[in-house]
């Protein structure tokens, strides 16, 4: 078996954070990293790394993610992700919080998008797949290139200017004014909750007609991964809790997405990141070292981090490299921070 693992935010973004990184117990991961050939590439959003696994340099994330929600409407038209966000000023900077950082009910999402569909019917049609994941089908396609939401959530967006046609940027100003006066936001403000005062429009395009389906299957609960699997006619499976439960169903070229660390980093949950990584080490990384050379012949571990996209490769013979001593993950984090490409 050739196993490809995609593990976003494998390295905590603050290498000097001893509260999070101090006294981590990661014998399995550190064993693997000590024997792996590690390449540190430019920084990539998780979504871009995922698309890259399927051979896509640029991907229409909107229709692909919508397809993964089980919506066949994604197969026709120009779709964008139109995710609800809250913009706030912090130290004279604009900071974006996505809906994963606060509560938003399905009913609130439906009320807002129903009003948007009436007010901006000439622009396109909004669709809600989940309270936190909205979509927009444009009547007239435009080029609107911005970073995926995961790369800007919780961060300042002053420099995240769209590239290409500015039509949607101008229209978004009208949307923001409309949202400011919506009754749902009045109710949220009165209750002391963050208001939905903007949308993050990203990933626009039409569904690709063909996709590289080089994997025997995809293991993930992420809707974008589900859409990529569907577009590439690859079987989709839920990720088992442990490697031992995965191996009997894996096939010869599986792609497994372990993305539980991603929200911990996005929402600055250091303790949650630490606990999640130690659990992944016990359930996946430590057993991987024992399976390398028997059930698993090679491993590609891809880890998009703030320090760049890490590509760690191991083959069966690497298990015999006894002279390769494991090093603590915090030491590797410091090294990666020094080597990070601008």
N, C-alpha and C positions, 0 to 999 in steps of 0.2 A: 504494500500500500504506500502511495505517496500522499501524505497528509498536508493540507494547507490550512493553517490556523490564522484567523484575523482577530487580533486582540487590541482594540483601540485603548489608548491611555494606559498602557502597561507600565509606564514610568510616571510617577507623580510629578506635576509640572514645577514644583518648588523644591529643588534638591537640598536646600538648607533647612527644610522643615523637619526638624528632629521629632516633633510630636507624631507626625505621620510615618516617617521613614525609620525612626530609631527602633532598634531591636526587632526588626521584621524577621519572621521565620519562614524562609522560602528555599528550603533545600532543593526541591525539584527544579524550580525555575533557574536558580543560580547554577545548578549542575548543567542544565541545557545551555544556558548562555555562555558558560565557560568553554564549552566544546563547539559552539556554533561559529560560523563565519558571519560576522555582523557588518552590514553595509548601512550607513547613515545617509539617507537621501534628503531632498528638500521636504519641508513640512507639507503635509497633506491633510485635508479634512478626512474624517472617517468615510464619508460617502464617496470621496474620490478614490480612496484606497480600495474600497469595496468594488467600485466600477472597474478599477484597474485590474483586479483579479480576473475580471471577465474580458479583459482586452480593450476596454473603453477608455480612451484618453479624455474625452468629454462625454457626458451622459445627460440625457433628458430626465432628470430625477423626478420631475413632477408626474409625468405619465407612468414612469416605472414604479414609483411608490404607490400611486393610485391603483395600478394593476395589482400590486401586492396586497392592497386592501380588499381585493375581490371584486373590483368594479370594472366591468368590461367597457364602460364608457371611455376608459383610458386608451382604448385602441383607436379612437378617432378624435382628431382635433389637436390643438396646441394647448397643453396644460402646463400650469406652474404650481408649485407648492406655494400656498398663500397663508402661511402660518401666523396665528394671532400672537402678538407680542406687546410688551409694555416697555416704553421708552421713558427713562428718567434722567435727570441731570445729576451728576455726581462729580464734585470738584471741577465744575465748568466743562465737563465732558458728558456726552450722551452715552448711556449704558443701556444695553438691550437685555431684557429678561424674557425668555420664551415661556410658553404656558406650562412647561414642566416645573417651573419655579414657583408656581402659585396655582390655586384651585380655579378651575373653570368648568362649569357644568355643561352637559350636552344641551340642555334647554337654552342656556345663555348663548352657546355657539349657534344654535339654530335660529334664535331670534335675531342675532346680529347679522348672520349671513342672509337671512330672508330679507332684511331691510336693505342690505347691500345689493341684492339682486334686483330689488325694485328701483333703487336710486341710480344704479349704474348698469342698467340692462343693456345699454348701448355698447358697453365695454366687453362684457362677457358674463359668464355664469359661475357662481360660487357653489361649491359642494363640500359638505362636512362628512368626513369619514370617521373622525374621532374629535372630541372636544379640542384636542391640541393639534390636530392635523387637518388643515383646510386646503382646498384646491380651487384654482380659477382656470376656467377654459375661456381663452380669448377668442373673440370673433375674428380679430385681425392679428395674426402672429407678429410679434416684435422681438428683436434681440435684446435680452436683458440679462447680462452676466454678473451675478453676484455670488459670494461665497455661500456654501451650505449653512443652514442654521446652526449646526453643531459647532462651527468654527467661530461664531460671533456671540453665541448665548453667554450671558454673564460678562461680556466684555464691552469696551467702548467701541463705537462704530463710526467715529468721526471720519476715518480714512477709508471706510468700506463703501466707496462710491461705485454705483453701477457702471459697467462698461457697455458701449454700444448705444442703441437707440434710447433717448431720454424720455420717450413718451410715457412709459409707465412711472418713471420717477415724478414727473409733473402730475400725473393722475393720482399718484399716491398721496400727494399733498391734499387733494380734495377728499380722499378717503379718510385721512387723519382728521380733517375738520368735521366730517360727517360723524365719525366715531365719537368725537368729543361730546357731541350732543345727544348720543343715543341713550334711551332710558335704561338699558342694562348697565351702562357705565355710570349713570346717575345713581343707580341702586348700589353698585359696587363701591363707588366713592363714599356713599353714605355709610356703608358697612365697614369702611376702612380697608377695602381690598384694592389691589392694583387694577387699574382700568385697562381695557384693551384699546390702546390709542394708536396702534399701527399694525401693519402686516409686514411680514418678511417674504417678499416675492423672490423665488429662486427656483433653479432647476427647470426652466422652461424648455419646451420642445414637443416634438411628436414622438410617439413610441417607435423605437428602431424596428426595421423590418427583419433584421437578422442579428444574432448575437452568438458570440463564441461560447459554445457549451462544452468546455473541456473537462468539466468536473462530472463525476458520477452521481453527485447529489450535493445539495446545499442544506446545511443544518443551521437554522436560525429562526427566531420569532420576529425579526425586524421586517417591517413591511417593504422597505426598499429591497432587501435581500430576497424577499418573497417575490417581488415583481421581477427582479433580474432572473430568478430561477424560472418563473413562468415564461418570460420572454425568450429564454434560452432552452425551453423544454427540458429543464432539469428537475428531477424529483426534489421536493422540499420536505424537510423533516424538522420536528422540534429537537432542540438540543438536549440530550440526556444530562442528568446531573453529574455523571461520572464517566470517565473514559471507558471503564469496564463495560458500561451499558451501551456505549457507542460502537465499540469495535465489532460486535457481531453483525451490525447492519451497515458498516461503513462503505463497502465497495472498494474499488481500487484507487480512485482519485477524489476523495471527499474534500469539500470546503466547509469548515466549521467556523462560525462566527461567535466568539465569546465576548459580548459587548457590555457585560454587567459593570465594568469599571467606568464606562463612558459617562453615565449620569452622575457618578460620584465626583468626577472631575468638573463637569459642567456646573454642578451646584455646590462646589467647594466643600464636599463632605469627606474630609481626610480620614476620619475614623471609619466611615463606611467603605472607602477605597481600600484601606488597610485590611479590614476584615474580609472583604470580598476577594482580594488578591490572595490572602492566606488560604481561603477556602478553595480557590482555583488551583493553588499549588498542591493541595492535598488531593483534590479530585481529578486533576488533569495533568499538571506539569510533572509531578513526581512519578505517576504511573507512565507517562510518556517516556521518561528515561529508561524505565524497565522494559517497555515494549519496543524500543528502538533496536533494530537488528533482528527482531523476531516477527511479530505481526506487522510492524511498521518499518519500512526500509528507508524512508527519508521524510524530513519535515521541513516545510517552509513556514516560518512564523513571521507574520507581517504585523507590525505594531506602529500605527500612526500616533505620534506623540508631539508635544510642543517643541521637542528638540529635533524633529524631523521624522520621516518615515523609516523605521528600522526594519531591515530584512535579515532575518536570522535563518540560516540553512544548516541542516544536519543530515548526514548520511549514516548508514549502519556502522561504518568503520569508526565513526567519531566516538562511539561509546568506549573504545579502548584507549583513548587519549588520557591516561591516568595522570600524566604530568600537568594537565590543564586544571589548575586549582580554581575552585569557585571563588568569586569575589562578591562581597555584599552589594545588593542592588543600589543602596545609596551612593557607593563609590562609582558605580557605572553611571548613575544619574549625573553626578558632578562632571564626569568625563564627557558625557554627551552634551551637557550644557556648554562646556568649553569649546566643543567641536561643532556646535550647531551652526548650520549655514544661515546667513541673514535672510 
